[in-house]
Amino acid sequence: MTSKMYTQMLNNQGERMTLKSLKVSLAIAVFGATMASAAVVATVNGKEITGDKVAPLLAQLTQGRYETLPNDKKEIVTKRAIEQLVNQNLVDAEAKNSGIYKSETFKKRLEKLLPSVKAQLASDIWIKKQYDSVKVTDKEITAYYDSHKTDYKEPKRVHARHILVKTEKEAKDIISGLKSKSGNALKESFIAEAKAKSTGPSGKNGGDLGFFAEGQMVPAFNDAAFKMKKGTITNSPVKTNFGFHVIYLEDKKSAKTLTFKDVKDGIKKGLHAEKFKKKLDDKMRKLKDEAKIVYK
């Protein structure tokens, strides 16, 4: 799911004065699916860094869209966030050891920051409390799934690797050297050949293209890949505008519709976020109506 609903929700909040707090709170809420808030993700000289410290930083790095990212991107940005917190801890410790905390400059700046920090903290806690008060029932989740089943159709997909070379002869030579192999030996040899000879950007990853649906690749490559059997290579080079390809088919997945169980948690998060948005909208509208606001 419902990354669509979640992204739309965030895109519609530009005028909200509490947008930054909202994004942080939402990130904290959804981050629990990936990493428990109390889980220790790193230690720096014995000091623990936990998931609840990572979540707000993920919100900032992804502009509140962490949950909509594909898993490989989530992994990259999570590692980046953790590394940033590690660096922050190291600098903080060095600052303490060098006496910065006792300096007059630090004390004066801290005095100026305290009011805004307290206000921001109170705002974040209040918004998190509003978020936690929103409930989504199983009946609502089921109703959403039943009315959006077409959103959960997955097309036929294949997981392929390829070796891209400039000439047909190079491709034929590679095929000739691999055709006597099978099983894991074929896969490992293909990966080694891809790393050594492929001119494509995926070469360094053993030619791995991951899973892709029918129609995503150029026609010649697409047609060849979807006709192949799992664990085999192309019998002859596949020519495209990029050059000549030798393809290895790692896996195949048939078209299917994701079950309710597959998507229940995602739907719940999306509905929760949608209901929270409405609740916060209504509350902010009421507060504005009751307040005396003068723009100058």
N, C-alpha and C positions, 0 to 999 in steps of 0.2 A: 504494500500500500504505500504506503500511503504517504509515501514521500511527496506525492503530488499535492495532497491536502496540506501537508506540513509546510512545503515550500510556498504554496499560495498564501497560507496564513501569515508567514513571515513577510512576504512581498507586499502585503496589504497594510503594514503597520508603520509606514514611514512617518506619519504625523504624530505618533504617540510619544509623549514625553518620557515614557518609561520603557522605550524600546530596548535600550541596552540592558536594562535589568531583566526584561522579559526574555531576551535571548539567552542570557546567562542562566536564568531559572529553568528555561526549557531544556537547555543543554544538560543541566544537572539532572533533570528528570529522565531524559532519554539515555543519558550516558550509563545509567545503571544496567542497561541491557548488555553493554559491552564489558563493563568493568565495575565491580561492586565498589561503592563509594568509600568503604573502609579498607579496601584491598591495598596493600603496599605495592607500589609499582617500581619503586627504587629507594635506595638509601644513600645518603651522602654523609660520609664520616659518622655513620650510625644514626643519622637523623632521617626519619621516614618521610617519603612523599607518597600520599595516598590518592586514590581516584577522585575524591571530592575536591582536591586541589587542581587536578588536571581538567575537570569538566569545564570550569569557567574559561580556562585558556583555550580549550577546543572551540568554545563558542566564539571567542574573539578571532581565532585563526581561520575559522570557516564562516564567519559572519552569521552564526546561528544555524548553519545548514549541515552540521556534522552528520545527522541521522540520514540525510538524503544522499550521502556520498557512497560510492561502491566500496566494497570491503577492502580492496587493495589500497584505495585512497585513505580510508579510515585508518588503516595500519600505518601509513606514511605520516599522516598528520598527527596521530597519537604519539608516535615515536618522537616527532619534532617537538610536541608539547612537553613531553617528559624530559627531553634533553634540555629544553629551555628552562624548565624548573630546576633541573640539576645545576645548570649554569648559574641560575639566580641564587640558589642556595650557597654555591661556592663563593660568589661575589658578596653575598650578605655576610657570610662568615668572615671573609677577608676584611669587610668594612668594619665589623665589630672588633676584630683583632687590632685594626689600625687606629681605633679610638674614634671613629666617625660618629658613633651614637652619642658620645659625650661632648661633641663639638657644639659650639654656639650656633653655627650655621645650620646644623641638623635640628637643633631644638627650635629655632625660629621657624624653619620650614614646616616642622611637625605641627606647631601651634596653628599655622595657617591652614594646614590640611585637615586637621581633626574634625571641624564642623562638617565639611563636605564628605569625609570618609564615613562619619556616623550616619549622615543622611542617606548615603548610598547603601550602607549596610542595612539600615532599617527598611529601605525601599526593597532591597533584594529579599529580605526575610518576609516582608509583607506579601510580595508577589508569589514567593514560593508557597506561602500559606494558602493563598487563593488557588494556586495550581493544585495543591494537594487536596483541597476540599472538593474538587470536581470529581464526579463519579461516572463511570461508564458501565452500563449493565450488559450482561450476556445477550439479552434480547436485542439491544441496540447493535451490538457487534454482528449478530446473526443476520439482522435485517439489512445491514450495510453490505455484508458479503453476498446475500441473495440477490441484491439489486445491482451489484457491480461485478458479477462473475466474469464478464468479458475482460475486465481489467487484469484478471489473474490467469489469463491464457498464456502459456509459454510455448513459443514455436519450436520446431525441431532444431536442434543445435548440434554442432560438432566441436570437438577440441582438437585443433591441429597444430602441427609444427611445420616449418618449411625452411628450406635452404635456398636462398636466392643467389644466382650467379649470372654473369653477363652472357655467356655463350651456351648453346645447346650441347656442345661437346663436354663442357665442364659438368653440366647436369647429368649427362649420360654416364660419364666416368664415375660420378658419385653413386648413381643408381647401380651401376655394375659392381661397385665395391660393397654395396649394402645388400644386394638381392639374395645372397646366400645366408643371411642372418634372419633370425626370427625371435619373437618373444622379447624378453628384457634386453637381450644382447643387441637386438636390432635398435631398440629405443636408445640405449646408451651410446651405441655407435653413431646413430643419427645426431644425437645431441652434441657429441664430440665434433662431428663433421660440420654441424651448423656453427659452432663456436669458432672453428678454424677457418671455414671457407665462405660462410654466408655474408653477402654484402648488405643485407637488410638490417635495420635497427634491432630486430629481435634476435639476431645472431648471437649476441653476447648472453642471451638467456636460452640458448639451445634451440633457437628458432620458434620459441613458444608464442603462439597467437591467442592462447586461451580459448574459451568457448565463443562461438559466434553463430548467429542465426542465418538461415538461408536468405541470400540476397544482400548480405552485408559486405561481402567481398566482390571483387570484379568478376564478371560472368565466368570466364575460363577457369579461374581458381575455384570459385564457388561450385561449379558443376563437377569438377574433378573431386573435390573434397567430399561432397555429399554422396558420391557414388562409391566411395571407398569403404573397405571393411576395417574395423577397429584393429589396430596393431599392424597395419601394412603401410607400404610406401607406394607411390605412383610408379607404374611400370615404365612410363616415359615422361620426359620433361613437360611441364605445363608452361606455355608461353603467355606472358601478359606484357603490357607496356613497360613494366618494371624490369623485365628480364626473363630468365628461365627458372622455374621453381621445381624443387623436389619436395613432395609433401609426405608427411607422416601423420596418420590419423591416430590420435591418442585415445579418443573416446567419442561416443555418440549418445545423444539423448533424444528420445521421441517427444513429439509435441504433447503437451498435457495441460490440464487446468489445475492450478494449485488448490489443494484441499483447504477446507475451513481451518483445520488444525495448523496447516502451513502458515497461514496469514493472520490468524486470530490476534496474536500479539501486536503485529504491525497495525492492524485495523484499530485495535484498542488505543494504541498510542496516538494515531491520527485523530480519532474521534475525541479523545481526551484533549488534545491540543486545540481542536476546533471548538469544543465546548468552553475551554478555558479562554480562548480568544473572545468569544461572545460575552462571557462573564466579565472579563476585564474591560471590554468595550463599553458594556452597560454601566459598569461601576465608574469608569472614567467620565462617561457622559453625565452621570448623576452628580459626580463631584464637581464637574465644571458648571453644571446648571445651578448648583447650590453655592458656588463660590463667586466672589466679586473679582473678576479678572480685568485688568486695564492694560491694554497694549499701547506703548508709547514709541 
